[in-house]
């Protein structure tokens, strides 16, 4: 094999090249920028054929060199055709792996130590400077967290900034409380970032007394800039404050009250099938006490438990006075509420990865942007301040001088970030509905879905659902659900399993329903998804009085005292589209009079 310098324009493409479609405009632009800056690292391989040199491996490098204006490049020349040439060409495109975020950071730090600037590194690697700065934040991460990130689970940029802003001692303390337990495969970076973002707890929110304060080693500090007539004491020992509140609550729990756990966003988790009450509870109702992790306050919520169902073989008597008929026993759904939420998380992460990393044609990108503005989680007036600021920052990024930039590369990158900010497949308030499904199917985000043959996910499936999965995989269902679950996991082993419900493409039944009902990309695509208690339908299917909303009033003024905990700004969704509201008769008359 000889090394030869030649004009890349004289090289002949291989008609048997396995890559028939383009890698995409963005990857090709990155390769051109990289070659312009540091040249071709690995010379393309060519072979002599009829007084011509035919490319065996390196078609993209050759095209990039021509685009970059190179007059000559180095190539490795083989003497004649080799039966293994096709295998080499395929191997070069298939058997490859990108560096993980931690390895990228270490490589960047090595370049910085060699006096490379961040701008120069970004140009050489064809990456945004912001990505380089984000990776360099890993230098301030607690080592065990860094080991977890090295496995491929990277926090979002805002979460990463919050974590790195905390001291090493604070990070170690929070990680000890929230690190994955044995057998767990996931972690909530939001919870860790939220815990580290709390720098102090106010004394006015403390229910415990002086004895608990001394027992837990809590020291109060004074806010010298607070009004003189207010209790401005606070503590920076957040963990001790929350522990003291918990201890006080356990020792002062009223009768017919229970302590409720909280979710990732501080919301109380009611018992299964319990109904949250919006009116004054009766004597038979329950009261749940819970600790708000954001403020440390002890809050309460009233709820009603369902009536116990009759045991099998027994019949419940029918009352002749009120005509009550025992409700039929409901079978367990194929996938639990937790399973549906996990699918929403899987879809959202896969969609965002595809939006930010995979090639997207310009026509698809424009269509995705149009679709995103019809998403059901998009609302201009009700978006959180953080989401609004992020959208404004993206606009400022492409219009620094008051005009939209002509830099197509910057526009495409910003459009991807905007889409990833808007679109979500998470359940309830977060969902973009069918719009996110369309987007994910368009850019083939299915390939980024994780392996779902895990005990954590499969435990959310009913026995009937597990038996169907086993049958589809050619397995014999076992007598017990956990044995069927274990058989599925063992069968998949190191392979990959995606539950059909997690895939982005619409099923035939869903598409058939669109033929009878006008298709609205903003509608929720899952009619069987659990319903939030704050809607006009309760979790058990019963209805309660809906709160009448004045469309002309400020939405903030319409939040009741019971709804104060449900702060939309604490959610990790971004909203951006105006919801249409049907005007009342009074509004129609007013508009008619104004038009006259």
C-alpha angles and dihedrals in degrees: 000000000000132000112230135181112221144156105266090219090067094060116103119224116240111248088209094055106142092216103080098159126058119262088231138273096268097050090046091051090049091051092050091049091048094049092047090055104040106007129232109325098190115035115231117254117238136173132214113249125165094338090310134100113236120198113244098174130001108051092147092049091051093049091046091050090052091048090048089055099247112166094195137017136180118253134181110234121210118203100232145346114302123200088226094058093095091049090051092051092050093045092053091057099037109034100062136106132196122233115264119242094260093050090047090052093050091049091049092050089052089053091048089053087055089059096261113150122225090247092052092048091049091051093047094048094038090235130132114263087235090062091053091050091048093052091048089060087073088078088076097049124115105256096240089051089050091053089053092049089051088065089066103267103122121181120234115266095255091047090048092051092050092049095047091048089064123083122259090251092053092048092050092049094050093043090054090057099041106030116123115276121230109291094018117122102187139057134198107232087180090063092048093047091046091052092050093046091063106090099167145012122216122239091222088067094053116109094179123090138227094284093057091044092057094041093055095040096242117168121196121221127194125239099221093195096055122103113279095235094056132081099249098173118130141165131219092205094095097168093052091048092052092045091051091049091050093049091050092048093051092052095043101041110143123229115276089020128115135193111246126205119233133230131233091281097045095261117142117251110224123208115271113291092002116146120223112229122224095183132058110299121241126230092268095051126096132237121216123204120201140169117243103223091201098059104010091237122145108235134178138212130190120225141169125228119219120253112267113262119237117262120255112280094021125100125215113229117244115235112232090201101058100016094229113173120201111255115245116256110259119225119230112268118247090250126024126230090261090052091051090050091049090052089050090053092046092050094046094050092046091047093049092048091051092046093050102037114021126081113263125188115236092241090054092046092054090046090051092052091051090047092049091060088062094052116128093230092057120103126152096202099041101044118122118257090244091055092046092050091049092052090048090050091053091051091047088051092063097035107045094145096040094268132088110262121245091216101118093191092056092044092052093047092048092047089054091050091049092051092048088050093053109034120077136162095195116125130262117355093008098055123114088194119211092347091075091046090054091048094048093048092047095056096034096244089166089089090067096054111115127240105280096190090104131123091239094058100033090052085066091062124088122242091255091051091049091050090052091050090049092049091050089053092049094251128136111242114239128227093251124051093227091055090051089048091051091048091053092049092047091048093052092041105154093352127095131261126185120189109234091234091059094059117105099224116095117250122238090255091053092048090048090054089055089061091063100035123048105255115244114185088205095061121102107261096207113070090178095056116119114267121234115245091236092068123088091261122070124226092258093054096259120125132231134190111291119225112250111236124205105222092205095052126092107267091222091059091055097062110111124219090257090055097051091100092057096078108174090203089067092061120095094227126103121219127202118152128085113244114226115236126193108238118238121243089255091054091048091053091048092050091048091052091048092049090053 
